[in-house]
Amino acid sequence: MMPQLNTTARQAEELLGNGEPLLAYDLIQQALKKWPGDCRLRQLRGLALARSGALRRANRELLDLRARGCIDGETLGLLARTHKELGLGASDAEERAKHLKSAYEIYRAGYDESTKLGAVFDGYYTGINAAATALLLGDRDLACQIASDVERLCLQALGGSADSPGADYWTKATLAEAALICGDLESAEQRYAAASLAAGRRYGDISSTRHQARLLLEHLGESPAWLDEVMGLPPVVAFTGHMIDAPGRAAPRFPPELESNVRADIQARLKRLGPIAAYGSAACGADIICLECVQEQGGELHIVLPFPADEFRAMSVDLRPEGQWGERFNRLLESANEVLVVSLRPPPAGETIFEYSNLIMTGLARLRAQMLDTRMVGIAVWDGQPSVDSGGTASVVAMWRNAGIPIEHVPLGAAEHAAPDAAPVIPGHSALSKQDAGSGWAFDYKIETMLFADAVGYSRLTEDQIPRFFECYAGTIADYNETSPAKAVHIETAGDGMYAVFEDPEAAGHYALGLSKRINQVDWLRMGLPEDMNVRIGLHCGPVFVGRDPITGLPLYTGNHTSRTARIEPITPPGQVYASSAFASVTVARGIRSLHFSYIGRTDLAKDYGVLPLYHVK
């Protein structure tokens, strides 16, 4: 392997080990443009897909890799893993058995070949998974037999002791799983604890091991509760808090002299929590202090800005000449693991974009926590006072409480009757009103969920088929709209395209999935139309202008985020529903559990509209 290629593969491995499959996937995608046929990169892409929940895509990736001749133990082991996970997730008993049997056969073949060659450490992965899959298939005796053989070989290679200095994380985890499969819970618990200690900050690996152990314990009829004790993962944190008081503030809330006390309180809480990663904005005051404290303790920093850094710094950072807030802001952005800018330019109002940014920040933290099978904790530096605006600290605390997110409250010794948060006004813009003085057009600026749908195959229709298309295709949608419990607040159509607006992402997601299913059930050939007629659906959530079209007088929902939604639909495969990371983030931020997401990757949008992380909605 070439040095640069080798370095990239190691970086991807590190990201996966640390529990960052999405960042790993994006890194691998870029690398594969330069080295498209590299076996190791494609193996890692398959692993990243599997760990991000995109199991069917991972399975297809690894089947193709095997067909191309990459048949080493790593490829076969990963392929078997996808079969196992697909089997466990199948609702149909026949499909479940088929996938689990395929997984067992692949694992067993890889193990037998490795032991034949004397490659113990190459074979323990496939061997222990063959044992686990045999157990899931109901053959407990066979499972224990294989697990005992794997344990014996591992101990033999380690000189007879699981505590050997030569035992790495995966060897320790394998020995723990062998004990568990054979029902020796006491040894399993001790060995899992030792493995966790050896893992360090490899949270992705710990999460994968814990997931497997939980499956086996449930199959054995044993409680998995002790796993959280011996292999517990730290939480992912998100933070919110007040800015340092601007000079001349009438009622003090966070005066500069409180900074050292607030910092000490945050440091103590972070030391106790030991978070994997932290998500938040970077305004002067609580945000920057939290970021600095996380960085001091070696945690990841994920900064979410409502609009570009220069404008944000001018508005929310450079409020006081003392404190070096601007310099601290720049240093944090340079050292952060990720900086996400929610909107490409400042909007004509402050409150809504800050509310939106808070939703994105919360959702990203929850998605990360869900991926690692750990919890999210909110940290709020808050004076305890309610607020009238929807973008301030009090509104974030309310959102967290509604979503059931535990909160660490860092109190401020502010005046008893502190003034409510004021909606920030962006320099150069006036605060949003119901009537824009310049245009004479009445509007609101609101966070809405948008859907674009387009018929696949419309351009191939003959002239005589077009009336039949509208009767059948549009008629199907009209019937669906009547029966669907999820209702749009606004629908527009243009030819074969449809634009719909929903008040919340849950309604939009279920509407999209239901519509896709309904369209796929139609016998188009019988209707005299191409049998491969289908629909593509893209979803996004963001702030848009809401008013009335001055030409038609009809309701109008428009803005940059409307355009972004329209660019997602054309790159969505027929019969699928794709959504932006914003849609996924807002959904999980609001505690919605009825929709599930698997990562697609950073994807080029239609019409050169840029790159956007996308998710498959299920």
C-alpha positions in Angstrom: 0.0 0.0 0.0 1.3 3.5 -1.0 2.3 5.8 1.9 -0.5 8.3 1.3 -3.1 5.6 0.8 -1.9 3.8 3.9 -2.2 7.0 5.9 -5.7 7.6 4.7 -6.7 4.0 5.6 -5.2 4.5 9.1 -7.1 7.7 9.6 -10.4 6.0 8.6 -9.7 3.1 11.0 -9.0 5.6 13.8 -12.3 7.5 13.1 -14.2 4.2 13.1 -12.5 3.1 16.3 -13.5 6.4 17.9 -17.1 6.1 16.9 -17.2 8.5 13.9 -18.5 6.3 11.0 -20.0 9.3 9.2 -16.7 11.2 9.1 -14.9 8.0 8.2 -17.3 7.3 5.3 -16.8 10.8 3.9 -13.0 10.5 4.1 -13.1 7.1 2.4 -15.4 8.4 -0.4 -12.9 11.1 -1.2 -10.0 8.6 -1.1 -11.8 6.2 -3.5 -11.9 8.9 -6.1 -8.1 8.7 -6.2 -7.8 4.9 -5.6 -11.2 3.5 -6.8 -10.2 -0.2 -6.7 -8.5 -0.4 -3.4 -9.6 -3.4 -1.4 -8.9 -2.0 2.0 -10.7 1.3 1.4 -13.7 -0.5 0.2 -13.6 -2.8 3.2 -13.6 0.2 5.5 -16.4 1.8 3.5 -18.5 -1.4 4.1 -17.7 -1.2 7.8 -18.5 2.5 8.0 -21.9 1.9 6.3 -22.6 -1.0 8.6 -21.8 1.0 11.7 -23.9 4.0 10.5 -27.0 1.7 10.0 -26.9 1.4 6.2 -26.8 -2.4 6.4 -28.2 -3.2 2.9 -25.7 -0.9 1.2 -22.9 -2.4 3.3 -24.0 -5.8 2.2 -24.1 -4.9 -1.5 -20.6 -3.2 -1.1 -19.1 -6.4 0.4 -20.8 -8.8 -2.0 -19.4 -6.8 -4.9 -16.0 -6.8 -3.3 -16.0 -10.6 -2.9 -17.2 -10.9 -6.5 -14.2 -8.9 -7.6 -11.8 -11.3 -6.0 -11.1 -9.6 -2.6 -11.8 -12.7 -0.5 -9.5 -12.2 2.5 -10.8 -12.8 6.1 -11.6 -9.2 6.6 -13.9 -9.0 3.6 -15.7 -12.2 4.4 -16.0 -11.3 8.1 -17.6 -8.0 7.3 -19.9 -9.6 4.7 -21.0 -12.1 7.2 -21.6 -9.4 9.8 -24.0 -7.6 7.4 -25.9 -10.9 6.8 -26.1 -11.4 10.6 -27.5 -7.9 11.2 -29.9 -8.1 8.3 -31.2 -11.4 9.7 -31.6 -10.0 13.2 -33.5 -7.1 11.8 -35.8 -9.1 9.5 -39.5 -9.3 10.4 -40.0 -12.3 8.1 -38.8 -15.6 9.8 -37.7 -17.1 6.4 -35.5 -14.0 5.6 -34.1 -14.0 9.1 -33.0 -17.7 8.9 -31.6 -17.2 5.3 -29.4 -14.3 6.4 -28.2 -15.9 9.6 -27.4 -19.1 7.8 -25.4 -17.2 5.2 -23.6 -15.4 8.0 -22.7 -18.6 9.8 -21.4 -20.3 6.6 -19.2 -17.4 5.7 -17.8 -17.0 9.3 -17.2 -20.8 9.6 -15.4 -21.0 6.2 -13.1 -18.1 7.2 -12.4 -19.6 10.6 -11.6 -23.1 9.2 -9.3 -21.6 6.6 -7.4 -19.5 9.1 -6.9 -22.3 11.6 -5.7 -24.6 8.7 -3.1 -22.0 8.0 -2.2 -21.5 11.7 -3.3 -17.8 11.5 -4.8 -17.6 15.0 -5.2 -13.9 15.3 -6.6 -13.7 11.7 -9.2 -16.4 12.6 -10.4 -15.5 16.0 -12.7 -12.8 14.6 -14.5 -15.2 12.2 -14.4 -18.0 14.7 -16.0 -16.2 17.6 -18.7 -14.8 15.2 -19.3 -18.3 13.8 -20.0 -19.3 17.4 -22.2 -16.4 18.1 -24.2 -16.9 14.9 -24.6 -20.7 15.7 -26.1 -19.6 19.1 -28.5 -17.2 17.4 -29.5 -20.1 15.1 -30.4 -22.1 18.1 -27.4 -24.6 18.2 -26.0 -23.9 21.7 -23.8 -27.0 21.8 -22.1 -26.1 18.5 -21.7 -22.5 19.5 -20.0 -23.4 22.8 -17.7 -25.9 21.0 -16.5 -23.3 18.5 -16.2 -20.7 21.2 -14.1 -23.0 23.4 -11.8 -23.8 20.4 -11.3 -20.1 19.8 -10.6 -19.4 23.5 -8.1 -22.3 23.6 -6.2 -21.0 20.5 -6.2 -17.4 21.8 -4.9 -18.4 25.2 -2.3 -20.7 23.6 -1.1 -17.8 21.5 -1.0 -15.5 24.6 1.0 -18.0 26.6 -1.9 -19.3 28.6 -3.2 -16.1 30.2 -5.9 -13.6 29.2 -3.9 -11.0 31.1 -0.9 -11.4 28.9 0.7 -8.0 27.9 0.3 -9.2 24.3 -3.5 -9.3 24.6 -4.9 -6.3 22.6 -8.5 -5.0 22.8 -10.0 -7.4 20.3 -8.3 -10.5 21.8 -9.7 -9.5 25.3 -13.1 -8.9 23.8 -13.0 -12.3 22.0 -12.1 -14.1 25.2 -15.0 -12.3 27.0 -17.5 -13.3 24.2 -16.3 -16.9 24.3 -17.0 -17.1 28.0 -20.4 -15.5 27.5 -21.4 -18.0 24.7 -20.6 -20.9 27.0 -22.6 -19.4 29.8 -19.7 -18.5 32.1 -21.1 -15.1 33.1 -18.7 -14.4 35.9 -15.6 -14.9 33.6 -17.4 -12.9 30.8 -18.0 -10.0 33.1 -14.4 -9.9 34.3 -13.1 -10.2 30.7 -15.4 -7.5 29.3 -14.2 -5.1 32.0 -10.6 -5.8 31.1 -11.4 -5.3 27.4 -13.0 -1.9 28.2 -10.0 -0.8 30.1 -7.7 -1.7 27.2 -9.9 0.2 24.7 -9.1 3.7 25.9 -11.1 6.2 23.8 -12.0 3.6 21.0 -15.7 4.2 21.7 -16.8 2.8 18.3 -15.2 -0.5 19.0 -16.6 -0.7 22.6 -20.1 0.1 21.2 -19.8 -2.7 18.6 -18.7 -5.2 21.3 -21.4 -4.1 23.6 -24.1 -4.5 20.9 -23.0 -8.1 20.2 -22.9 -8.9 23.9 -26.4 -7.5 24.5 -27.7 -9.6 21.6 -26.2 -12.8 23.1 -27.4 -12.1 26.6 -30.9 -11.5 25.4 -30.8 -14.7 23.4 -29.6 -16.6 26.5 -32.4 -15.1 28.6 -30.0 -13.1 30.8 -30.2 -9.5 31.8 -27.7 -7.2 29.9 -27.9 -4.6 32.7 -24.4 -5.4 34.0 -22.9 -4.4 30.6 -23.4 -0.8 31.4 -21.4 -1.2 34.5 -18.4 -3.0 33.0 -18.5 -1.5 29.5 -20.3 1.8 30.0 -19.8 4.5 27.5 -19.5 8.2 28.4 -22.3 10.5 27.1 -22.3 12.9 24.2 -23.0 16.4 25.5 -24.6 19.5 24.0 -24.4 22.8 25.6 -26.3 26.1 25.7 -25.9 29.2 27.8 -26.1 32.9 28.1 -23.6 35.3 26.5 -21.4 37.5 28.6 -23.3 40.7 29.4 -22.8 43.4 26.9 -21.5 46.8 28.2 -24.3 48.8 29.7 -26.8 45.9 30.1 -29.5 47.2 32.4 -30.1 44.1 34.5 -26.9 41.9 35.0 -27.2 38.3 34.0 -23.8 37.0 33.2 -21.3 39.7 34.2 -17.6 39.1 33.4 -16.7 38.6 37.0 -18.7 35.4 37.1 -16.6 33.7 34.4 -14.1 31.9 36.7 -16.9 30.5 38.8 -18.8 29.3 35.8 -15.7 27.8 34.3 -14.9 25.8 37.5 -18.5 24.5 37.7 -18.4 23.4 34.0 -15.0 21.7 34.5 -16.2 19.7 37.5 -19.3 18.5 35.6 -17.3 17.6 32.5 -14.7 15.7 34.6 -17.6 13.7 36.1 -19.3 13.0 32.7 -16.1 12.5 30.7 -18.0 13.1 27.4 -17.1 11.5 24.1 -17.9 14.7 22.2 -19.5 18.1 22.7 -21.9 19.9 20.3 -22.8 23.6 20.6 -22.4 27.1 19.2 -19.5 29.5 20.0 -20.9 32.8 21.2 -18.9 34.7 23.8 -19.7 33.6 27.3 -21.0 30.1 28.1 -20.5 28.6 24.6 -16.8 29.5 24.4 -16.1 28.5 28.0 -17.8 25.1 27.5 -15.8 24.5 24.3 -12.5 25.4 26.0 -13.3 23.1 29.0 -14.1 20.2 26.7 -10.9 20.7 24.7 -8.8 20.8 28.0 -10.2 17.4 28.9 -9.4 15.9 25.5 -13.0 15.7 24.1 -14.1 16.2 20.5 -15.5 19.6 19.5 -18.3 20.0 17.1 -19.3 23.6 16.6 -22.6 24.6 15.0 -22.9 28.2 13.7 -26.2 29.7 12.5 -24.4 31.5 9.7 -20.8 32.2 8.5 -18.1 32.8 11.1 -17.3 36.4 10.2 -20.9 37.5 10.6 -21.4 35.4 13.7 -18.3 36.8 15.4 -19.4 40.4 14.7 -22.8 39.7 16.2 -22.3 37.2 19.0 -18.6 37.3 20.0 -17.1 40.8 19.8 -19.4 42.3 22.4 -16.8 43.3 24.9 -13.3 44.6 24.3 -11.9 42.7 27.3 -11.8 38.9 27.6 -10.1 38.2 24.2 -13.3 36.5 23.0 -12.6 37.0 19.3 -9.2 35.4 19.6 -10.5 32.5 21.6 -13.3 32.0 19.1 -10.8 31.8 16.2 -8.6 29.3 18.0 -11.6 27.1 18.8 -12.7 27.1 15.2 -9.2 26.2 14.0 -8.9 23.2 16.4 -12.5 21.9 16.3 -13.2 18.4 14.9 -16.0 19.8 12.9 -17.5 23.3 12.2 -21.0 23.2 10.6 -22.6 26.4 9.2 -26.3 26.1 9.1 -27.1 28.9 6.7 -24.8 30.3 4.1 -25.8 33.9 4.8 -27.5 35.8 7.6 -31.3 35.9 7.3 -33.3 39.1 7.8 -34.2 38.0 11.4 -32.3 36.6 14.3 -34.7 34.6 16.4 -35.7 31.9 13.9 -32.2 31.1 12.7 -31.0 30.6 16.2 -33.9 28.3 17.0 -33.0 26.3 13.9 -29.4 26.2 14.8 -30.2 24.9 18.3 -32.4 22.1 16.8 -29.5 21.1 14.5 -27.0 21.1 17.3 -29.3 19.0 19.5 -30.1 16.6 16.8 -26.5 16.0 15.8 -25.6 15.2 19.4 -28.6 12.8 19.7 -27.7 11.1 16.4 -24.2 10.6 17.6 -25.3 9.2 20.9 -27.8 6.8 19.2 -25.1 5.6 16.9 -22.9 4.7 19.8 -25.7 3.3 22.0 -25.0 5.9 24.7 -27.0 8.8 26.2 -27.0 12.5 25.4 -26.7 15.0 28.2 -27.4 18.8 28.0 -25.4 21.4 29.8 -27.2 24.7 30.3 -25.5 27.8 31.8 -28.8 29.5 32.6 -30.2 32.1 35.0 -33.4 30.1 35.4 -35.6 32.8 33.9 -38.1 32.1 31.2 -37.6 33.8 27.8 -40.0 35.3 25.2 -37.9 34.4 22.2 -37.5 31.0 20.6 -33.7 31.1 20.1 -32.4 31.6 23.6 -31.1 29.5 26.4 -34.5 29.0 28.1 -36.1 27.7 24.8 -33.3 25.2 24.4 -33.8 24.0 28.0 -37.6 23.7 27.3 -36.8 21.7 24.1 -34.5 19.3 26.0 -37.0 18.8 28.7 -39.8 18.0 26.2 -37.5 15.5 24.5 -36.6 13.8 27.8 -32.9 14.8 27.6 -31.2 15.0 31.1 -29.9 18.4 31.9 -26.9 19.6 33.9 -27.9 23.1 35.1 -25.0 25.5 35.7 -26.7 28.3 37.6 -25.9 32.0 37.2 -26.1 34.3 40.2 -28.0 36.9 38.2 -30.5 39.4 39.5 -33.8 38.0 40.6 -35.7 39.8 37.9 -33.3 39.6 35.0 -34.6 40.9 31.7 -35.8 38.3 29.2 -33.5 37.4 26.3 -33.9 39.8 23.5 -34.0 38.4 20.0 -30.6 39.4 18.5 -30.6 41.8 15.5 -28.1 41.1 12.8 -26.1 44.1 11.9 -27.3 45.6 8.6 -30.7 44.0 9.0 -33.8 45.0 10.8 -35.7 42.5 13.0 -38.3 40.5 11.2 -41.8 42.0 11.1 -45.1 41.0 9.6 -44.6 43.6 6.9 -41.4 44.2 5.1 -41.4 47.9 4.5 -39.4 47.7 1.4 -41.5 45.1 -0.5 -45.0 45.8 0.8 -45.3 42.0 1.1 -46.5 40.5 4.4 -44.5 37.5 5.5 -43.3 35.3 8.4 -40.0 33.6 8.7 -40.7 30.1 10.0 -39.1 26.7 10.4 -41.0 24.3 8.1 -40.5 20.8 6.7 -40.5 20.6 2.9 -41.0 17.7 0.5 -40.2 17.5 -3.3 -41.5 14.6 -5.3 -41.0 13.9 -9.0 -42.2 11.1 -11.2 -39.5 8.8 -12.6 -40.1 8.0 -16.3 -42.3 11.1 -17.2 -39.9 12.3 -19.8 -40.2 9.1 -21.8 -44.0 9.3 -22.1 -45.5 9.6 -25.5 -48.0 12.4 -26.2 -51.0 10.1 -25.9 -49.8 8.7 -22.6 -49.6 12.1 -20.8 -53.3 12.5 -20.1 -53.4 8.9 -18.8 -50.4 9.6 -16.6 -52.1 12.5 -14.9 -55.2 10.5 -14.5 -53.4 7.6 -12.9 -50.3 9.1 -11.2 -51.9 12.3 -10.0 -55.1 10.5 -9.2 -53.1 8.0 -7.0 -51.6 10.9 -5.1 -55.0 12.6 -4.7 -56.5 9.4 -3.3 -53.5 9.0 -1.0 -53.9 12.6 0.3 -57.5 11.8 1.2 -56.6 8.7 3.2 -53.2 9.6 4.7 -53.3 10.6 8.4 -50.2 12.8 7.7 -51.5 16.1 6.1 -49.6 18.8 4.4 -50.4 22.5 5.1 -49.5 23.4 1.6 -49.2 21.6 -1.8 -48.1 22.8 -5.2 -47.8 20.9 -8.4 -46.0 21.6 -11.7 -46.2 18.9 -14.4 -45.0 15.7 -12.8 -43.5 17.5 -9.8 -45.0 18.2 -6.4 -43.9 20.5 -3.6 -45.5 20.0 -0.2 -45.0 21.8 3.2 -45.6 20.2 6.6 -45.6 21.7 10.1 -43.4 18.9 11.5 -40.9 16.4 10.2 -42.7 13.3 11.6 -45.8 14.1 9.4 -43.6 14.7 6.4 -41.5 11.6 6.9 -44.6 9.3 7.2 -46.3 11.0 4.3 -43.3 10.5 2.1 -42.8 6.8 3.0 -46.5 6.1 2.6 -46.6 7.9 -0.8 -43.6 6.0 -2.1 -45.2 2.7 -1.0 -48.5 3.6 -2.7 -46.9 4.6 -6.0 -44.9 1.3 -6.0 -48.1 -0.7 -5.6 -49.6 0.6 -8.8 -49.7 -1.7 -11.9 -48.5 0.9 -14.3 -48.3 -1.5 -17.3 -52.0 -2.3 -16.9 -52.7 1.4 -17.0 -51.0 1.7 -20.3 -47.9 3.3 -18.9 -44.2 2.2 -18.5 -44.1 -0.5 -15.9 -41.0 1.1 -14.2 -42.9 4.3 -13.4 -41.8 5.4 -9.9 -41.3 8.4 -7.6 -38.3 10.1 -6.1 -38.8 12.0 -2.8 -36.5 14.5 -1.0 -37.0 16.0 2.4 -35.5 18.9 4.2 -36.2 21.1 7.2 -35.3 24.8 7.5 -36.6 28.4 7.8 -38.5 29.8 4.9 -40.6 32.9 4.1 -44.3 32.3 4.5 -46.7 34.7 2.9 -48.9 35.1 -0.2 -47.8 35.2 -3.8 -48.4 38.8 -5.0 -49.4 37.5 -8.5 -51.8 34.7 -7.6 -52.7 35.6 -4.1 -52.1 32.0 -3.1 -50.0 30.9 -0.1 -46.3 30.9 -0.7 -43.5 29.1 1.1 -40.1 30.1 -0.3 -36.4 30.7 0.4 -33.0 29.2 0.2 -34.0 26.1 2.1 -36.9 25.5 -0.4 -34.2 25.5 -3.2 -32.1 23.1 -1.1 -35.0 20.6 -0.9 -35.6 20.8 -4.6 -31.9 19.8 -5.2 -32.2 16.7 -3.0 -35.0 15.0 -5.0 -33.2 14.6 -8.4 -30.3 12.6 -6.8 -32.7 10.3 -4.9 -32.9 6.8 -6.3 -36.4 5.8 -7.7 -38.7 4.4 -5.0 -36.6 5.9 -2.1 -36.9 8.8 0.3 -33.8 10.8 1.0 -33.4 13.6 3.6 -30.9 16.2 4.6 -28.9 15.9 7.8 -31.0 18.9 8.9 -34.2 16.9 8.6 -32.7 14.0 10.5 -31.3 16.3 13.2 -34.6 18.2 13.8 -36.5 14.9 13.9 -34.4 13.4 16.6 -34.0 16.7 18.4 -37.7 16.8 18.9 -37.7 13.3 20.3 -39.4 11.6 17.3 -38.8 7.9 17.4 -41.0 6.6 14.5 -38.6 7.5 11.7 -35.2 5.8 11.2 -32.1 7.1 9.3 -29.2 5.5 7.6 -26.3 7.6 6.4 -25.8 8.1 2.6 -22.8 10.3 2.8 -21.8 13.8 1.6 -23.4 14.0 -1.7 -23.2 16.4 -4.7 -26.6 18.1 -5.0 -28.3 18.7 -8.4 -27.5 21.8 -10.5 -24.1 22.4 -8.8 -25.9 23.4 -5.5 -23.1 22.2 -3.4 -22.5 19.1 -1.2 -24.9 18.0 1.6 -24.8 15.0 4.0 -27.8 12.9 3.2 -29.8 10.1 5.0 -32.0 7.4 3.8 -35.4 7.6 5.6 -37.1 4.4 6.7 
